[in-house]
């Protein structure tokens, strides 16, 4: 794969064979980011997939301790009509169970997160074909199937993220915008690790083969991970 001039320039003096601590990788990611916008610190995990698990079943959600905010996240709520005002007051962008189902069936999907109450899940099961491949089907594992609609909407509006394993055993997360303080980004990275350990039910050394940090645009840094004391 041919790299661009900007990428080639920022990696020129990097030793690509060394492993970094989380703290040093955060500093390097900031230095080597060459996007014209404020980039995001990405965290990539190569996990050890348990033999009894389908990679696609490994998923979860994470609210970072330090958020850059995600006001542009569009949230849809599937609930009974009496819950629509609660959802709207909490910040939901799309409500109305029947109208949402109709729009989605027509191919109109304009949201990033879908939240549903347990009572309407049987009714929206017909949307599996449209929402499933996009990772938008509400799921109890990531907190998008809940009776506490207001709380769920608020969390996703503030930057809560979902994550899922792909077929090759890789999970991608974000640890915040690069304009956050180094210390806050480091804490966010550790929060990503903890969330993954909880989903897999194993500690880092048993659950993860490799971990890399990278800016949105820039090189990745292999991590020699150790938990904070």
C-alpha positions in Angstrom: 0.0 0.0 0.0 1.5 3.3 -1.1 1.5 6.0 1.7 1.1 9.7 1.1 3.8 12.3 1.6 2.4 13.5 4.9 2.4 10.0 6.4 5.9 9.3 5.1 7.2 12.6 6.6 5.8 11.9 10.1 7.1 8.3 10.3 10.5 9.2 8.9 12.3 9.2 12.3 10.1 6.7 14.1 11.4 3.3 15.2 8.5 1.1 14.1 9.9 -2.0 16.0 9.5 -0.6 19.5 6.5 -0.9 21.8 5.3 2.1 23.6 3.6 2.7 27.0 0.1 4.2 26.8 1.5 7.5 28.0 4.3 7.7 25.4 2.0 6.5 22.6 -0.5 9.3 23.4 2.2 11.9 23.1 3.4 10.4 19.8 -0.1 10.2 18.4 -0.5 13.9 19.0 2.8 14.7 17.4 2.3 12.6 14.3 -1.4 13.4 13.6 -1.5 15.3 10.3 -5.2 15.8 9.9 -6.4 19.4 9.2 -9.1 18.9 11.9 -8.9 17.8 15.5 -8.3 14.1 15.2 -9.5 11.2 17.4 -7.3 8.8 19.3 -8.2 5.3 18.1 -7.6 2.1 20.1 -7.3 -1.1 18.2 -7.4 -4.5 19.9 -6.5 -7.9 18.4 -8.3 -10.2 20.8 -8.0 -13.9 21.6 -11.4 -15.2 20.5 -12.7 -17.9 22.8 -13.3 -21.2 20.9 -17.0 -21.3 22.1 -17.8 -17.7 20.8 -18.8 -16.3 17.5 -16.7 -13.2 17.0 -19.8 -11.2 16.0 -21.4 -12.0 19.4 -18.6 -10.1 21.2 -19.9 -6.6 21.7 -20.4 -4.0 24.3 -20.6 -0.3 25.1 -18.5 2.2 26.9 -18.9 5.7 28.4 -15.5 7.3 28.6 -14.6 9.0 31.9 -13.5 12.1 29.9 -15.6 12.9 26.9 -15.0 15.3 24.1 -18.8 15.2 23.5 -20.6 13.8 20.5 -23.4 16.3 19.9 -23.6 15.3 16.3 -24.7 11.8 17.2 -28.2 11.1 15.9 -30.3 8.9 18.2 -33.6 7.2 17.3 -35.9 5.8 20.0 -38.3 3.0 19.5 -40.9 3.1 22.3 -44.6 3.3 22.9 -46.2 6.7 22.2 -46.4 7.7 25.9 -42.5 7.6 25.9 -42.0 9.8 22.9 -41.9 13.1 24.9 -39.5 11.6 27.4 -37.2 10.6 24.6 -37.5 14.0 22.9 -36.8 15.9 26.1 -33.7 13.8 26.7 -32.4 14.7 23.2 -33.6 12.0 20.9 -33.6 13.1 17.2 -36.1 10.5 16.0 -39.2 9.1 17.7 -42.5 7.6 16.7 -42.5 3.8 16.6 -44.7 3.2 13.5 -43.2 6.1 11.4 -39.6 4.9 12.2 -40.4 1.4 11.1 -42.0 2.7 7.9 -39.0 4.9 7.2 -36.4 2.2 7.8 -38.3 -0.3 5.6 -38.1 2.4 2.9 -34.4 2.6 3.3 -34.4 5.9 5.2 -31.9 5.4 8.1 -30.5 8.8 9.3 -29.4 7.9 12.8 -26.2 6.6 14.4 -27.7 4.9 17.5 -31.1 3.1 18.0 -32.5 2.7 21.5 -35.6 0.6 22.3 -37.7 -0.3 25.2 -38.0 -4.1 25.9 -41.8 -4.0 25.2 -41.4 -3.0 21.5 -38.6 -5.4 20.6 -40.9 -8.0 19.2 -42.4 -5.4 16.9 -39.1 -4.1 15.6 -37.7 -7.6 15.0 -38.7 -7.2 11.4 -36.0 -4.5 11.0 -33.2 -7.0 11.5 -32.4 -7.1 7.8 -32.0 -3.3 7.6 -30.5 -2.5 11.0 -28.5 -5.7 11.7 -25.8 -5.3 9.0 -25.2 -1.7 10.1 -24.8 -2.7 13.7 -27.8 -0.6 14.6 -30.2 -3.2 16.0 -30.9 -2.4 19.7 -29.2 -4.9 22.0 -29.2 -5.3 25.8 -25.4 -5.9 25.7 -24.7 -2.3 24.9 -27.5 -0.7 26.8 -29.7 0.1 23.9 -32.6 -2.0 25.1 -33.8 -0.4 28.3 -36.8 1.1 30.1 -34.7 4.1 31.1 -34.9 5.9 27.8 -33.8 9.3 29.2 -30.6 7.9 30.7 -29.7 5.9 27.6 -30.3 8.8 25.2 -28.3 11.2 27.5 -25.3 8.8 27.7 -25.1 8.3 23.9 -25.5 12.0 23.3 -22.5 12.6 25.7 -20.3 10.2 23.8 -21.1 6.7 24.9 -19.9 4.3 22.2 -20.7 0.8 21.1 -18.0 -1.6 20.0 -18.1 -5.0 18.3 -15.6 -7.6 17.2 -15.2 -8.2 13.5 -14.7 -11.7 11.9 -10.9 -11.3 12.1 -10.9 -10.8 15.8 -10.3 -7.0 15.9 -12.2 -4.5 18.0 -11.9 -0.7 17.3 -12.7 2.0 19.9 -12.1 5.7 20.3 -10.5 7.3 23.3 -11.4 10.9 22.7 -10.4 13.8 20.7 -6.6 14.6 20.5 -7.2 18.0 22.1 -8.0 16.4 25.4 -5.2 16.6 28.0 -2.7 13.6 27.8 -3.7 12.4 31.3 -7.4 12.3 30.3 -6.7 10.4 27.1 -4.6 7.9 29.1 -7.4 7.3 31.5 -9.8 6.9 28.6 -7.5 4.2 27.1 -7.5 2.3 30.4 -11.3 2.5 30.5 -11.4 0.9 27.0 -9.3 -2.0 28.3 -11.5 -2.5 31.3 -14.7 -2.5 29.2 -13.2 -5.1 26.9 -12.1 -7.3 29.9 -15.6 -7.1 31.3 -17.1 -8.2 28.0 -14.6 -11.1 27.5 -14.6 -12.1 31.2 -10.8 -12.2 31.2 -7.9 -10.0 32.2 -5.9 -8.2 29.5 -3.1 -10.8 29.2 -5.6 -13.6 28.7 -8.0 -11.7 26.4 -5.8 -9.6 24.1 -3.0 -10.4 21.7 -2.0 -7.0 20.5 -3.0 -3.4 21.1 -2.3 -0.3 19.0 -3.0 3.4 19.4 -3.3 5.8 16.4 -4.6 9.2 15.5 -7.3 9.4 12.9 -4.7 10.3 10.3 -1.2 9.1 11.3 0.8 6.1 12.2 -0.2 3.4 14.7 1.9 2.6 17.8 2.2 -0.8 19.3 1.5 -0.8 23.0 3.3 -2.7 25.8 0.4 -2.5 28.1 0.4 -2.3 31.9 -2.4 -1.4 34.2 -2.1 1.8 36.3 -1.1 1.2 39.9 
